[in-house]
Amino acid sequence: EAQVTQNPRYLITVTGKKLTVTCSQNMNHEYMSWYRQDPGLGLRQIYYSMNVEVTDKGDVPEGYKVSRKEKRNFPLILESPSPNQTSLYFCASGRLNTEAFFGQGTRLTVV
Amino acid sequence: SQQGEEDPQALSIQEGENATMNCSYKTSINNLQWYRQNSGRGLVHLILIRSNEREKHSGRLRVTLDTSKKSSSLLITASRAADTASYFCAQFYSTLTFGKGTMLLVSP
């Protein structure tokens, strides 16, 4: 089954404690992307990747890191999480100019 | 950056009525896509319309595209309570960007 898998689905953490949200796709897509969704602000892009070892900043990259060492994985790293990073996060993958597939989301709370 | 803007921000209708949502965008496009999001869940692709198409149908969905006005509309006919969701337009050219969405509430 074609899918994008994010883990964990829910996470509560404390300020400053490094965390990683994983994203994996099984469709051999070149493109992968991370978004955060906050009430009234829609989906804002954090980082995206056009292929292995190629990553670019989106609209809100501050406080986040990503890596793309393998085609299927695109982890999102928060080196020192802060409360303003409390949000709902989505990973997506696809091929340009075709449909994109989304993970189920990760609800992160930073206290 | 967010290239598409949906209008209205929220829409409330009764079952059986039609729902129309609009999207305006800023740059030239190869295609425009519509997605649906049920509360708190991942987005699901609904339909893609290419820049050389003016109208496209999929079941109860009808999408139109006017490249001269840089706008698109999504029409859901004979709406159902299960259509209650947020709807987003998106462009997937050099990257995938979304508008803020339209929240549709369909009451029984």
Interface residues (C-beta under 8 A of the other chain):
Chain A: V4 Y31 S33 Y35 G40 L41 G42 L43 R44 Q45 Y48 D56 G58 D59 L88 F90 A92 G94 L96 N97 T98 E99 A100 F101 F102 G103 Q104 G105 R107
Chain B: S1 Q2 N30 N31 Q33 Y35 G40 R41 G42 L43 V44 H45 L48 F88 A90 F92 Y93 S94 T95 L96 T97 F98 G99 K100 G101
